[in-house]
Amino acid sequence: MSATTEFDCIVIGAGVQGSFTAYQLARSSKTTLLLEQFVLPHSRGSSHGQTRIIRKAYEQYFYCHMMEECYKLWAQLEKETGVQLYRQTGHLVMGPENSRSYQMIKNTMQRNNAPMVLLNKENFSQHVPHVNLREGDGALVDVDGGIVYADRTLKTVQGQFLKLGGVIRDKETVTDIKPGPVVTVSTPAGVYRAKGLVITAGPWSNKVLAHIGLQLPLQVVKLNVCYWKEKVPGTYQLKNGFPCFSVTESPETKVLIYGFPSNEYPGLMKICFHAGKETDPDQRDLQTDRSDIDILKAYIARCFPGLVPEPVVVESCLYTLTPDYDFVLDYHPEHGNIVIGAGFSGHGFKFGPVVGKILRDLILGEMPSHDLSPFKISRFQGKTTSAL
């Protein structure tokens, strides 16, 4: 028989953003329920896998600025738990030196006084061996950049949430939400009530938002996560100092390519195309497009002579894109006690600690530590629809 349970706050979605939000609420002594539709841990959404890139190297000033606080929050959680979640490797950025994207990244880094090393054609191979820098390309290293350990982060932050008295209910899909001064959330296993609700449902955001009359202009895409074999084991190894990297654009594509040193699988390097094809998150396996892999093969053959230009492992991940690739961090337009975190557009994991803090501030009616104007729902004028 279903039981009604009351909380200060309910968070829907136990990916990285929801888990950090629940943790921050529990740190603020709020009784909090974290609801997840799948059995934890799972690999159905956007927060699974071993690694994500962390960086300040952004075109937009506000992301670079947000990362200042975010690095401190990552360090705080590491100190609190004794678990290493971040490893500094440096983040190498390559791209046409005179292009808008490359110049904006360089200027934003300089404006934020972010530690950076500029490389040129003459000294590039000394700093980054076994990589061919294309003629006309510039290169810089975001010194603070590196790796965050994704699966380890989720396990750690959810563990801290539980230690603080939080409640996690997995394998519970939301079937109804009734707004009001007290919000009621129903699942097949129970009915839950809270003064505040935070929705961080990733690729399922619009399916959850449909219960409260809102649809955002979100597109869910499936990304192929590719691993490439080193011809000589150790060539691009993390322990040998090879950095994470991203390519702002290349002759093969105008879309960013990114990669990690060999670490997750022995002798394999993760290099991916920062884009995918649209999919239904509940039917992801029907999306079998591999056109991005052909583009990556051409890029790797040209720029990474130490890799076999054929992937040996292909996994998948989902991105939930907004039209401008910026996040949604805002109140529901009609319900001030419902907050939405969505549309993290394939670059949100590193921001988990600061996003959790921002969403906590919003639902508690406190002043966030960052200007949230880039993340308002109102920027999609004419693109949001009523689901009722």
PEWO-V227782 format. One record per residue. BURIAL is # if it has 9 or more other ideal C-beta (glycine too) atoms within 8 Angstrom, else .. Layout:
((BURIAL) (BURIAL))
//
This chain:
((.) (.) (.) (.) (#) (.) (#) (#) (#) (#) (#) (#) (#) (#) (#) (#) (#) (#) (#) (#) (#) (#) (#) (#) (#) (#) (.) (.) (.) (#) (.) (#) (#) (#) (#) (#) (#) (#) (.) (#) (.) (.) (.) (.) (#) (#) (#) (#) (#) (.) (#) (#) (#) (#) (#) (#) (#) (#) (.) (#) (#) (#) (#) (#) (#) (#) (#) (#) (#) (#) (#) (.) (#) (#) (#) (#) (#) (#) (.) (.) (#) (.) (.) (.) (#) (#) (#) (.) (#) (#) (#) (#) (#) (#) (#) (#) (#) (.) (#) (.) (#) (#) (#) (#) (#) (#) (.) (#) (#) (#) (.) (#) (.) (#) (.) (#) (#) (.) (#) (.) (.) (.) (.) (#) (.) (.) (.) (#) (.) (.) (#) (.) (#) (#) (.) (.) (#) (#) (#) (#) (#) (#) (#) (#) (#) (#) (#) (#) (#) (#) (#) (#) (#) (#) (#) (#) (#) (#) (#) (#) (#) (#) (.) (#) (.) (#) (#) (#) (#) (#) (.) (#) (.) (#) (.) (.) (#) (.) (#) (.) (.) (.) (#) (#) (#) (#) (#) (.) (.) (#) (#) (#) (#) (#) (.) (#) (#) (#) (#) (#) (#) (#) (#) (#) (#) (#) (.) (#) (#) (#) (.) (#) (.) (#) (#) (#) (.) (#) (.) (#) (#) (#) (#) (#) (#) (#) (#) (#) (#) (#) (.) (.) (.) (#) (#) (#) (#) (#) (.) (.) (.) (#) (#) (#) (#) (#) (#) (#) (#) (#) (.) (.) (#) (.) (.) (#) (#) (#) (#) (#) (#) (#) (#) (.) (.) (.) (.) (#) (#) (#) (#) (#) (#) (#) (.) (#) (.) (.) (#) (.) (#) (.) (.) (#) (.) (.) (#) (.) (.) (.) (.) (#) (#) (.) (#) (#) (#) (#) (#) (#) (.) (.) (#) (#) (.) (#) (#) (.) (#) (.) (#) (.) (.) (#) (.) (#) (#) (#) (#) (#) (#) (#) (.) (.) (.) (#) (#) (#) (#) (#) (#) (#) (.) (.) (#) (.) (#) (#) (#) (#) (#) (#) (#) (#) (#) (#) (.) (#) (#) (#) (#) (#) (#) (#) (#) (#) (#) (#) (#) (#) (#) (#) (#) (#) (.) (.) (.) (#) (.) (#) (.) (#) (.) (#) (#) (.) (#) (.) (.) (#) (.) (.) (.) (#) (.) (.) (#) (.))
//
